[in-house]
Amino acid sequence: QEEKKAARPSVRFERVLFRVDHAVAWLSAVVLVLYIVSGFGMTRPDETLARTGGIMTQARAYAIHDALYAPLLATFVFHTLVGLRRVHLRAKRRRVVGWVVGIASALVLAYLILLAV
C-alpha cells in the first residue's frame, strides 16, 4: 500500500501536467497565428490594413509582433520539453530512444542559449 500512496501524487502530477500542456499547446497555436498575421501586417501593410478594416496598421502590427515573441518562445519551449519528457519516461528501457531524447534536449537547450545571445 505504501507503493500505491507514493504513486498517487505522481499520477496527479502527470494529469495536471497533461492538462497544462494541452492548454499551452492551444495557446501556442493561437499566439503563432497572431504572430504570422502581425508579420504579414509588417511586410504588407496596405493589404493587412484593408483586410482588417483599418484596425492593424504597420506600427500596430510591429508592436504586436514584438510583444508576441517571448510568449511564443515560452509556450513552444514548454510544450516541446513536456513532450520530450513523456518520450523519455516511456523509453527509459530503450537506450537508443534515450539517446535521441538526450540529443534533442541538448539541441533545444543550445537553441535557447543562441537566442539569448
N, C-alpha and C positions, 0 to 999 in steps of 0.2 A: 504494500500500500504506500510505502514511502516513495517508491519509484513513480507511482501514479501522481502523488501530490507534487513531486518535483517536476513532472512533465506538464502539469496543468498551466503554470504560468507561461511556459514556452509555447504551448498551443494557443493560449490567449494572445501572446505577443505576436505570433505568426498571423492570427486572424486580423488583429489591429493593423499590423504592417501591410497585410494584403489589401485591406480596405483603404488605408492611407495611400498606398502605391497606386491603387485603381483611381482614386481621386486625383492624385498628382499626374497620372498619365493623361487623364482628360483635361486637366488644367494645362498641361504641356501642349496638348493638341490645340487648344483654344489660343494660347499665347503664340504658338507657332503660326497659326493662321493670321492673327493680328500682326505679327512680325513681318510676314510675307506681304500683307496688304499695305502696311506702312512703308515697307521697302519699295513696293511698286509706286506708292504715292510720292516717294522721294525721287524716283527715276523718271516717272511720267506724271508730273503734277497736273497737267491740263486734263488728261483723261480721268485721273482719280478725282479731281475737283468736280468734273461733270458727272461722274458715276455716283459720287456720294452726295450730290445735291449741294455742293459748296461747303460741306462740313469739314473735309480733310484737305487743308491747304498743305503746301510743301513744308512750311515751318512746323505745322502740327504733326505731319507725318514723320518728320525728323525727330521731333520731341517724343512721339510715341515709340518710334523705332529705338531711340536711345534709351528710353525708360524700360523697354521690354527685354533688353539684352541680359541683364542679371537674372530676372525671373525665368527666362527661357533656359539659361545655362543651369540654374539651380534645379529646376524641375527635371531637365534632361539627365543631369548627373545623378540625382536621387533615384529616378526610375531605372536608369542603367545599372547603378550599383545594387539596387534591390534585386533586379533580375539576375545579375551575376552571382549574388549571394544565394539565390534559390538554386541556380545551376550548381554552384559549389556544394551546397548542402545535399543535393540529390546525388552528386557524383563523387562523394568522398571516397568511395571504394575504388573508383576508376582513376588510375594515375594519369592517363592521357587527358581526360577531360579536366582533371585538376590542374594540369599544366596549362591547358588552353585558358581556363578561367584565370589562372595566375597571370598569364601573359596579357590577357585582355584587361585585367585590373591594372597592371603596370602601365599599359598604354593609355588608359583613361587618366591615370594619375599624371603621366608625362604630359598629356594634352592639357590638363588643368594647370600644370606648372608653366607650360608655354604660354597659356592665356594670361597668366598672372604677370608675366614678364613684360 
